[in-house]
Amino acid sequence: MFPHHREREQPIFCSRAHVFQIDPTTKRNWIPASKHAVTVSFFYDANRNVYRIISVGGTKAIINCTVTPSMTFTKTSQKFGQWADSRANTVYGLGFATEQQLHQFSEKFKEVKDAARLAREKSQDKELANTALSIAAPQFSQSPPVMCVNGPEDKLFRSQSADITLSSEKERIKKMLSEGSICEMNLEAEFFSLQDSNTKLVAALHEANANVEQWKKQLTAYQEETDRLREQVAELEAHGGHGPSERLKDELTQSLEELEALLKAKDEEIHILQSKKVEYHEMEHDRDEAIHRLRETEMRNAELERRIQNTEQNLNNSLEDRDRMDSEVQRAIEILDIKIFDLNDLRQSLVKLIDK
């Protein structure tokens, strides 16, 4: 499917990211499209003047999206972004390793989007020019006749007006629910990023704790060795010997300086690990806040769904009332037709009677 296009398409930008797609059923949750980071590339087709975003995992195309001027790439967190593909009826999400990679992809998306817009405008200009040459005379269309109904059917129009009001209220609530769903998706993506960072920090802390225990034992041994060497140096200074004792003193002093430098380096490593532990606690706090915001969003969505159900129920009731009113109006029209027919017969009878 792809080799024929690849012959005339050229890659213009590449990046690596975790690919996600929106759940087509709930339109809220993200579904991972790849188990690990994959290459996401922008391709340009010079023959058709078309830009595409393509990502392949193994032998399967994860992303095959044609960039259009109406598309927008939105950054939902420091390392996550998304855009909607109306042709594929889905939303793609990309999780990058660094904020810089996300920024580079976003800038390239804007650049390609502007290029696609210019290409479409040129194509439309050509089509308009061809159309203008092919048209010989302007064609006018007549507007359909407008029917005006008076009398009892005014009730029907009032019912239709109420129906339109309910429909607009329903659309407004659906829009609110959609905005809540987008907010929930952003929170889920942020929660996923925090969870990934949390896992890495936990693994690093476990490794650091094991190293700290080992370093503490080494420090204790080094301190004991340092104390012993200091005692030997003090004894040598007390005796005030020369010759071999002086050389031994220099060697002990050098060993003592090396051990002190090693102790200082180990202390710095311990301080670094302690600072990482503080960062881990801050990350846990951020994760708890993200979970709390996610739960609040779910509660708001549940409330919006309940309001939509009530609105739909009111709309159904209004439709039933309108149908009932239609039947009443139809009955009134039938009765009116009968009365008019009776009056016509009576008028004809009177005319005959007068003629006689």
Secondary structure in CASP SS format (residue, H / E / C, confidence):
PFRMAT SS
TARGET T0000
AUTHOR 0000-0000-0000
METHOD secondary structure of the structure
MODEL  1
M C 1.00
F C 1.00
P H 1.00
H H 1.00
H H 1.00
R H 1.00
E H 1.00
R H 1.00
E E 1.00
Q E 1.00
P E 1.00
I E 1.00
F E 1.00
C E 1.00
S E 1.00
R E 1.00
A E 1.00
H E 1.00
V E 1.00
F E 1.00
Q E 1.00
I E 1.00
D C 1.00
P C 1.00
T C 1.00
T C 1.00
K C 1.00
R C 1.00
N C 1.00
W E 1.00
I E 1.00
P E 1.00
A C 1.00
S C 1.00
K C 1.00
H C 1.00
A C 1.00
V E 1.00
T E 1.00
V E 1.00
S E 1.00
F E 1.00
F E 1.00
Y E 1.00
D E 1.00
A C 1.00
N C 1.00
R C 1.00
N C 1.00
V E 1.00
Y E 1.00
R E 1.00
I E 1.00
I E 1.00
S E 1.00
V E 1.00
G E 1.00
G C 1.00
T C 1.00
K E 1.00
A E 1.00
I E 1.00
I E 1.00
N E 1.00
C E 1.00
T E 1.00
V C 1.00
T C 1.00
P C 1.00
S C 1.00
M C 1.00
T C 1.00
F C 1.00
T E 1.00
K E 1.00
T C 1.00
S C 1.00
Q C 1.00
K C 1.00
F E 1.00
G E 1.00
Q E 1.00
W E 1.00
A E 1.00
D E 1.00
S C 1.00
R C 1.00
A C 1.00
N C 1.00
T E 1.00
V E 1.00
Y E 1.00
G E 1.00
L E 1.00
G E 1.00
F C 1.00
A C 1.00
T C 1.00
E H 1.00
Q H 1.00
Q H 1.00
L H 1.00
H H 1.00
Q H 1.00
F H 1.00
S H 1.00
E H 1.00
K H 1.00
F H 1.00
K H 1.00
E H 1.00
V H 1.00
K H 1.00
D H 1.00
A H 1.00
A H 1.00
R H 1.00
L H 1.00
A H 1.00
R H 1.00
E H 1.00
K H 1.00
S H 1.00
Q H 1.00
D H 1.00
K H 1.00
E H 1.00
L H 1.00
A H 1.00
N H 1.00
T H 1.00
A H 1.00
L H 1.00
S H 1.00
I C 1.00
A C 1.00
A C 1.00
P C 1.00
Q C 1.00
F C 1.00
S C 1.00
Q C 1.00
S C 1.00
P C 1.00
P C 1.00
V C 1.00
M C 1.00
C C 1.00
V C 1.00
N C 1.00
G H 1.00
P H 1.00
E H 1.00
D H 1.00
K H 1.00
L H 1.00
F H 1.00
R H 1.00
S H 1.00
Q H 1.00
S H 1.00
A H 1.00
D H 1.00
I H 1.00
T H 1.00
L H 1.00
S H 1.00
S H 1.00
E H 1.00
K H 1.00
E H 1.00
R H 1.00
I H 1.00
K H 1.00
K H 1.00
M H 1.00
L H 1.00
S H 1.00
E H 1.00
G H 1.00
S H 1.00
I H 1.00
C H 1.00
E H 1.00
M H 1.00
N H 1.00
L H 1.00
E H 1.00
A H 1.00
E H 1.00
F H 1.00
F H 1.00
S H 1.00
L H 1.00
Q H 1.00
D H 1.00
S H 1.00
N H 1.00
T H 1.00
K H 1.00
L H 1.00
V H 1.00
A H 1.00
A H 1.00
L H 1.00
H H 1.00
E H 1.00
A H 1.00
N H 1.00
A H 1.00
N H 1.00
V H 1.00
E H 1.00
Q H 1.00
W H 1.00
K H 1.00
K H 1.00
Q H 1.00
L H 1.00
T H 1.00
A H 1.00
Y H 1.00
Q H 1.00
E H 1.00
E H 1.00
T H 1.00
D H 1.00
R H 1.00
L H 1.00
R H 1.00
E H 1.00
Q H 1.00
V H 1.00
A H 1.00
E H 1.00
L H 1.00
E H 1.00
A H 1.00
H H 1.00
G C 1.00
G C 1.00
H C 1.00
G C 1.00
P H 1.00
S H 1.00
E H 1.00
R H 1.00
L H 1.00
K H 1.00
D H 1.00
E H 1.00
L H 1.00
T H 1.00
Q H 1.00
S H 1.00
L H 1.00
E H 1.00
E H 1.00
L H 1.00
E H 1.00
A H 1.00
L H 1.00
L H 1.00
K H 1.00
A H 1.00
K H 1.00
D H 1.00
E H 1.00
E H 1.00
I H 1.00
H H 1.00
I H 1.00
L H 1.00
Q H 1.00
S H 1.00
K H 1.00
K H 1.00
V H 1.00
E H 1.00
Y H 1.00
H H 1.00
E H 1.00
M H 1.00
E H 1.00
H H 1.00
D H 1.00
R H 1.00
D H 1.00
E H 1.00
A H 1.00
I H 1.00
H H 1.00
R H 1.00
L H 1.00
R H 1.00
E H 1.00
T H 1.00
E H 1.00
M H 1.00
R H 1.00
N H 1.00
A H 1.00
E H 1.00
L H 1.00
E H 1.00
R H 1.00
R H 1.00
I H 1.00
Q H 1.00
N H 1.00
T H 1.00
E H 1.00
Q H 1.00
N H 1.00
L H 1.00
N H 1.00
N H 1.00
S H 1.00
L H 1.00
E H 1.00
D H 1.00
R H 1.00
D H 1.00
R H 1.00
M H 1.00
D H 1.00
S H 1.00
E H 1.00
V H 1.00
Q H 1.00
R H 1.00
A H 1.00
I H 1.00
E H 1.00
I H 1.00
L H 1.00
D H 1.00
I H 1.00
K H 1.00
I H 1.00
F H 1.00
D H 1.00
L H 1.00
N H 1.00
D H 1.00
L H 1.00
R H 1.00
Q H 1.00
S H 1.00
L H 1.00
V H 1.00
K H 1.00
L H 1.00
I H 1.00
D H 1.00
K C 1.00
END
